[in-house]
Amino acid sequence: MELEILYHDKFIIAINKPNGLAVHRSSYIGNTADVFALQELRNQIGQRVYPCHRLDRKTSGVLLFALDSESNKNLHAQFINNGIVKKYLAIVRGHTEEDGTIDYPLKNEKGVQQEAVTYYTTLNKTELDIPFGRFNTSRYSILEVKPQTGRIHQIRKHLAHINHPIIGDRPHGCNKQNKLFKDKFSMTTMMLHAKELTFTHPTEGNQITLQAPVYPEFSRMIETLKL
């Protein structure tokens, strides 16, 4: 597997992680994968890499790695202290408000509730002549989403909480919508993409913004849904 490299210098490297590729081994994915971004990137560039953050296996987009332990510590601190700006694209069920803030605590893997805040802006809305349930049409929105905190599955859980689940999300999404997309559009991937990451370079101190183009299936859904 040849990973798309978005940025590379002596201290950091970033890739456009494909949908379906896990970052590294973890208890969340169990034994369902034998290929990981960490190992693939290490083999591709021939040196050790340190993952600075995580993306869900089903989420594509900007994934940042450090190339030495000091850079890794610096970037981890930026993530922990909310010093990094993350922007995502999400296609969701229904018509969302123009702008919104989701302030809803989430439980971590130990069952402890943690503060979680997500901001979103609606980029476009669509209504298709596709009957769904008791409705004669189907409505969808595409959002730019900015998580203020970094909880596990935060964006997925927060959008489901306001009844605008991400298309293709399992288990937090709408199973009936997911089946509709599978049957009508042959689409089974999750419509969540980490499009942009802004951070301070760990050694040079300048601000860097990295952007990742959406993958073909995401583009196909934008065109198909007329978003």
C-alpha positions, -999 to +999 in steps of 0.1 A: +000+000+000+014+034-010+002+061+014-004+096+001+021+119+019+008+155+025+039+169+043+074+156+052+104+172+068+130+160+093+107+162+123+071+154+111+052+136+084+015+137+075-005+114+053-040+113+039-053+082+056-076+061+036-110+051+048-109+017+064-073+018+075-066+016+113-039+039+127-024+011+149-034-020+168-059-013+196-086-029+217-112-010+197-106-029+165-096-063+180-082-087+155-102-075+125-072-059+108-037-069+098-026-037+080-021-004+099-011+031+089+018+032+114+035+001+100+028+010+064+042+045+067+073+032+086+080+007+059+073+033+032+099+059+045+122+034+062+122+049+097+103+049+129+072+071+132+052+082+162+014+087+158+005+121+173-032+115+174-059+091+162-085+089+135-112+063+136-106+034+112-136+045+091-125+081+090-102+094+062-080+125+061-051+142+077-031+120+100+000+135+117+031+116+128+063+127+145+097+114+135+114+117+169+104+115+205+108+152+213+086+163+184+061+137+195+060+151+230+055+186+217+027+177+194+009+155+220+009+185+243-006+206+216-034+181+211-040+177+249-041+215+254-065+221+225-037+239+207-045+223+173-074+232+151-091+202+134-117+206+106-138+177+092-163+173+065-194+152+073-225+142+053-254+138+076-291+129+076-316+158+076-313+196+073-291+210+100-290+245+115-267+270+097-244+269+127-244+249+159-226+241+191-229+206+206-220+207+243-226+172+255-204+151+279-193+117+267-181+087+286-146+074+280-136+037+279-136+036+317-171+049+319-161+083+332-179+113+318-158+139+301-165+174+287-170+173+249-177+203+226-182+203+189-189+232+165-204+229+131-213+250+101-237+238+074-221+242+039-250+229+018-283+211+020-302+189-004-336+173-008-340+143-031-371+126-045-363+094-026-391+083-003-379+073+032-401+060+059-432+082+063-416+110+042-418+115+004-383+129+001-349+124+017-329+153+032-292+156+037-266+182+047-228+186+044-211+201+073-177+215+083-172+202+118-147+215+144-143+194+175-130+215+204-122+184+225-109+151+213-130+123+227-134+089+212-159+089+184-168+125+195-181+138+161-200+106+154-217+106+188-224+143+189-241+144+155-261+113+164-271+131+196-287+160+177-305+135+154-283+142+124-262+110+122-233+106+097-242+086+067-225+052+068-217+054+105-221+021+124-230+018+152-238+054+160-257+062+127-291+053+113-292+017+102-322+024+079-304+052+061-272+031+059-292+003+042-308+029+018-273+040+007-261+005+003-291-006-017-296+025-038-260+038-042-238+008-034-222+029-007-210+014+026-182+038+037-186+064+064-190+100+052-165+116+076-133+131+064-105+150+084-099+177+058-076+201+077-052+203+106-035+235+119-007+232+144+026+248+155+057+231+141+074+213+171+109+227+164+106+257+141+076+273+158+058+284+127+021+276+121+013+249+096-020+241+080-023+208+062-052+198+039-063+164+026-084+160-005-115+138-001-114+103-014-133+092-045-163+077-027-169+109-007-167+129-040-192+105-056-217+111-028-213+149-029-222+147-066-249+120-063-266+139-035-261+173-053-243+188-023 
